[in-house]
Amino acid sequence: MKTKIKFLPYISFVTLGLILLIFSSTEANQKSKIHTFQFTQIKPLSNLIIPDKYKSFWNDIINAKKQGKNSEEISALTKSKHGIGEEDYESVLDEMGISSTLIAYVKECMLNKKPVFQLLFKGAATPPKGTAQYDDAIEAVLPGVDSTLKPYRDKFRFKTIIYAGGILGDEPDYIRKIKLKEIQWCGGTIALGEMIAPATSVFDLPFLFDYEPKLYYDENKFCQIDWILDKATPTINRLCEEKGFTVMGVADGGSWECIATKKAPITKFEDLSNYTFFMFPTSRIAGDINKALGFKKTIVCKIWDVPSVAATGILDSIVCCWYWHIIIQTTPYYKYVTDYPIRGFLSAIVLVQKEIFKDMINIGYRFGPMMGMEKDEMLKISRKLLYTFSTRVKLVLRRNLRIKEGEARRRLIKSGIYKMVKIPKKELKRIKNKVLPLYTELADKKGTYPKWFLDEILKYRAEYRKFKKEGKLTARWYNKCIFPDGYDPNQWTKDWNIK
């Protein structure tokens, strides 16, 4: 007589479920653990010095890892040869100066459990999310970072966190937070550069860059600003590194700054004296420029406060890029805009704390072999990251930003929100004559740019004008920013090293 087992199907499902659970648990245990650290927490690894009494012990572990030995084999090896078993590793690491935050990660490295070392790379940017300056930069940079780190993803990663659009305050706040090690990098106007390297205040000078609206707004091509900034970047980096910062990129920050007014248009020099103007808190020469231009009054104002101050009527004029009028929503407060950039060109800069690359490189030299990396691989990673930031920001952000600027310019004028007012050539010449003497007057003054840097910038401008006149700025230059004189604007990033 056959006995019918009614619960057999259910038992089978339960058994299958248990098998899957055990399998999943095993897979989870085999998966490498990701250890995430702040930059302030990695100092013990960058300063790591193996005491003489542990050098043989340390090297034996590295050799065992290279041979593919597992945790049990490594622990047994060190126990039999050095009298140090897995249970003793923590006390040894503590004696070496490894902090409690890092011990679990280092111990997993020693036991060849293949943990992942992940660094939080936190930064702040002036442009808010949704703008070309932010979105295009992120789209350009982050994939490049991922690509650079892809060969090392099983050992080393960055987790990027970006605070945008004034979340952490204004640009002076960014520099302060970098110095306090709360963030590692920041991006914004050239005012950031002025705080670190006063020489960059030279870019605040009016009429420093030739006005090329057709190339810039209509054709969205490279122009003189690119020529000058690319050639000046190695010098700017050198000046910034002396103060503990490395340049990740110097680029177009918006466009030429035409003056928008509310009460009446500006058509002659005397009209400027009817208006109040503003300056960033960190600007070094803006006050002198405004005085030379004859503004009635200058007020210090953060960029995010501009709309509220404009709404009160106190700020009755503004110099602003077309796209930024939309970003900070100043369009309800102004009506007329000059057809020529009286104030200057808005450049931008991205800075990173030099110390973080130094720490990464030292970790590679001192701890890299225990991570399963060659000693110089962190140096290679640092170079590649800097090169990625520098080139991608330039090639993507500049081009896309110009498209946005051209669209904003055409839209604001066509819709009638702004009326473009032509300044007669005679009056434009008078305005230029008022500010051009500032070039040499402000040079070498305390807290401003040195004369040698001004001369360097003017030399680059003369080069560009010469090549343009000779017709050497061909499609090759405009499409790929390849210099006709053979200059490689990215060579300094390729050769870059931290000593």
Summary of the structure (lengths in Angstrom):
residues: 499
radius of gyration: 29.1
end to end distance: 87.9
largest distance: 116.8
contacts: 1564
relative contact order: 0.12
helix: 56%
strand: 15%
